Amino acid sequence: MEVLGIFTAFGLSASAGLNAYIPLLIVALLARFTNLITLRAPWDTLSSWWIIGILVVLSLVEFFADKFPAVNHINDAIQTFVRPAAGAVAFAASANVITDIHPILAMGMGLLVAGGVHAVKAGAVRPAVTAATGGAGNVPVSILEDLTSTLISILAVVIPVVIACLLVLLTAGVIWWFWRRSNRTAAAH
């Protein structure tokens, strides 16, 4: 079961790279209302009504801020710091449920995963969407990111093996992309 707990942690921290508050809210709600996840101290604070309320408000703020031109760029700049931190908390809280990974290592892994996802999103995907669509594609892409973050967060807790399969597919896709790129470069020279 420890291996699946790691996939849960990776899935939650990756989804925090798309939306900082959705995975934390899902963990808080699942810990509060189900037996799917039981948070150990100090992470059990996430399931308090105050934290759930704050996460709902922050989720709504991020949802709407990300839908308006110019405001979404300011939001992404702010989220550059928030999303990796949220990923660190999500990873550490969920990894600590099943395994005894040291909290500093868990937070470091969550920081790297969420920060990496956010860097790709804010540094490559969103600017490409904005340039290709004149900004018209930002709202649908933002909605898709929120849905993806929600789905990955739920699947990471309920069916962590799906996250393992997604990681394998993603890794294979990245390897294939680099392989094709190197073959194109070699053919060009």
Phi and psi in degrees as a GROMACS rama.xvg file:
@    title "Ramachandran Plot"
@    xaxis  label "Phi"
@    yaxis  label "Psi"
@TYPE xy
-62.3879  -37.6863  GLU-2
-62.3278  -43.2128  VAL-3
-65.3018  -33.4551  LEU-4
-63.0608  -35.6111  GLY-5
-66.8704  -40.5726  ILE-6
-65.0196  -36.2675  PHE-7
-59.7452  -47.4904  THR-8
-62.5464  -44.2182  ALA-9
-64.3539  -41.9152  PHE-10
-63.8333  -43.5095  GLY-11
-66.128  -41.5949  LEU-12
-71.0325  -34.4615  SER-13
-65.0225  -41.4876  ALA-14
-68.2286  -26.2779  SER-15
-67.0782  -24.1638  ALA-16
-69.2725  -22.5338  GLY-17
-90.1228  -41.8455  LEU-18
-148.535  118.53  ASN-19
-63.6844  -35.1011  ALA-20
-98.3444  -22.8634  TYR-21
-59.8195  -51.4269  ILE-22
-64.1612  -36.2172  PRO-23
-65.5988  -40.4839  LEU-24
-65.1967  -41.4626  LEU-25
-64.5174  -44.1203  ILE-26
-60.8673  -44.4716  VAL-27
-61.8626  -45.8027  ALA-28
-68.0602  -41.7435  LEU-29
-66.0248  -38.0819  LEU-30
-68.7206  -34.7238  ALA-31
-75.0052  -40.3275  ARG-32
-113.372  -6.06271  PHE-33
-134.014  176.87  THR-34
-101.896  9.11506  ASN-35
-66.7211  -30.5976  LEU-36
-144.877  132.663  ILE-37
-123.013  113.83  THR-38
-84.1703  136.625  LEU-39
-85.9058  160.589  ARG-40
-64.4344  142.562  ALA-41
-88.1453  0.146773  PRO-42
-70.0898  -17.4101  TRP-43
-64.0151  -14.4931  ASP-44
-60.4554  -27.9326  THR-45
-57.4495  -29.8039  LEU-46
-88.9675  7.62471  SER-47
-75.4455  152.611  SER-48
-60.5529  -36.7394  TRP-49
-63.4515  -45.6489  TRP-50
-67.6509  -41.2943  ILE-51
-59.8228  -44.2534  ILE-52
-61.1888  -44.6253  GLY-53
-62.7914  -42.0282  ILE-54
-65.0636  -36.5262  LEU-55
-62.921  -47.679  VAL-56
-62.1077  -46.8821  VAL-57
-64.4881  -36.0893  LEU-58
-63.0069  -42.9665  SER-59
-65.4936  -42.0452  LEU-60
-61.3501  -47.5205  VAL-61
-65.4017  -39.6474  GLU-62
-57.7119  -50.7183  PHE-63
-76.1456  -35.5387  PHE-64
-63.5253  -31.4113  ALA-65
-80.791  -2.87466  ASP-66
-102.25  -6.81087  LYS-67
-109.724  132.703  PHE-68
-56.1362  147.52  PRO-69
72.1243  -47.0964  ALA-70
-64.2893  -36.0339  VAL-71
-64.7411  -31.1864  ASN-72
-71.6399  -38.8919  HIS-73
-65.4886  -42.2137  ILE-74
-59.8081  -44.6915  ASN-75
-64.0348  -36.1646  ASP-76
-63.9527  -43.8523  ALA-77
-65.8703  -43.0936  ILE-78
-68.558  -13.9843  GLN-79
-58.5811  -29.5427  THR-80
-96.08  -33.7278  PHE-81
-75.6788  -45.8013  VAL-82
-61.584  -46.265  ARG-83
-61.8541  -37.4145  PRO-84
-65.0051  -41.8223  ALA-85
-63.8809  -39.5265  ALA-86
-63.4212  -37.5027  GLY-87
-63.9484  -44.1869  ALA-88
-65.9709  -45.1292  VAL-89
-61.7252  -43.1587  ALA-90
-64.6367  -49.7026  PHE-91
-64.3503  -42.2708  ALA-92
-65.8546  -43.4144  ALA-93
-78.8025  -34.1817  SER-94
-68.496  -34.014  ALA-95
-71.3577  -17.8679  ASN-96
-67.2707  -41.4591  VAL-97
-109.731  -32.9476  ILE-98
-118.11  174.697  THR-99
-112.509  43.2596  ASP-100
-65.9227  137.926  ILE-101
-59.7602  134.502  HIS-102
-56.9591  -35.2685  PRO-103
-67.7792  -42.3785  ILE-104
-63.5691  -44.4416  LEU-105
-61.7248  -44.1254  ALA-106
-67.0886  -37.4337  MET-107
-62.918  -43.0869  GLY-108
-64.259  -44.3411  MET-109
-62.4289  -39.6208  GLY-110
-61.7093  -45.1057  LEU-111
-67.0626  -43.7186  LEU-112
-66.0601  -52.4771  VAL-113
-64.7738  -40.6141  ALA-114
-63.3385  -39.1115  GLY-115
-65.4498  -44.7082  GLY-116
-63.3815  -44.143  VAL-117
-63.8514  -40.2127  HIS-118
-61.6536  -42.5554  ALA-119
-65.7466  -43.4168  VAL-120
-63.9844  -54.3293  LYS-121
-79.9358  -27.6258  ALA-122
-95.4021  -19.8392  GLY-123
-129.018  -54.0455  ALA-124
-67.6812  -54.4889  VAL-125
-62.469  -44.8784  ARG-126
-61.7943  -36.0427  PRO-127
-67.032  -41.2075  ALA-128
-64.5651  -43.8686  VAL-129
-62.0064  -45.5673  THR-130
-66.5281  -40.5794  ALA-131
-73.8382  -30.4133  ALA-132
-113.838  3.31943  THR-133
65.1395  25.0148  GLY-134
92.1646  -12.8898  GLY-135
-67.6696  -24.1622  ALA-136
-86.8876  -6.02468  GLY-137
-65.6848  -40.2457  ASN-138
-66.7085  -49.5227  VAL-139
-62.0946  -36.9902  PRO-140
-67.2703  -38.7946  VAL-141
-63.3364  -43.0884  SER-142
-63.2138  -41.9514  ILE-143
-62.5403  -39.9687  LEU-144
-62.1574  -43.2402  GLU-145
-64.0227  -43.0626  ASP-146
-64.3209  -42.718  LEU-147
-63.1392  -43.6513  THR-148
-60.8724  -42.4753  SER-149
-64.6868  -48.461  THR-150
-62.5675  -46.1943  LEU-151
-63.9621  -39.3933  ILE-152
-62.3994  -45.3923  SER-153
-66.3161  -46.7915  ILE-154
-62.8691  -36.2576  LEU-155
-61.5899  -32.7104  ALA-156
-88.0784  -44.854  VAL-157
-79.5932  -45.0137  VAL-158
-134.282  74.767  ILE-159
-61.9531  -21.3028  PRO-160
-64.7782  -26.7535  VAL-161
-64.1055  -38.6284  VAL-162
-64.0406  -38.9331  ILE-163
-60.7605  -43.6646  ALA-164
-64.6413  -41.045  CYS-165
-63.7331  -38.2693  LEU-166
-64.4351  -40.8986  LEU-167
-63.8468  -45.4414  VAL-168
-64.2186  -41.4137  LEU-169
-63.859  -44.9015  LEU-170
-61.6235  -44.182  THR-171
-62.6258  -39.9477  ALA-172
-63.709  -42.0822  GLY-173
-65.5497  -43.8744  VAL-174
-61.8605  -44.3239  ILE-175
-61.2465  -42.5732  TRP-176
-62.4238  -46.0756  TRP-177
-64.7635  -38.2776  PHE-178
-62.7933  -46.6482  TRP-179
-63.68  -39.7675  ARG-180
-64.3689  -42.8882  ARG-181
-68.5358  -34.7411  SER-182
-67.8376  -38.0194  ASN-183
-65.37  -41.8308  ARG-184
-64.4821  -41.423  THR-185
-66.7864  -37.9088  ALA-186
-69.7772  -31.8363  ALA-187
-72.5279  -26.1585  ALA-188
